[in-house]
Amino acid sequence: MARDLDRPRRLHRTDWMALLSGILFIVLGILILTGSITDALILWPVTVVGLGFAGLVAILAKVIRSK
């Protein structure tokens, strides 16, 4: 048990793509359940743009980490 206290704690990197995609789908689910979004012609572009934004943030985070 004492050995575990001496070792530095390992931290993992944030997976921005997964985090932002999850938040996007939770928000879209809430909007659909509350009736704020009822048209699929609005839902698909919002989903594609949101996933594109999440991908862009993930790529930028990877580039910044590699420096």
Beta strands, then each sheet from edge to edge (+ up, - down):
end
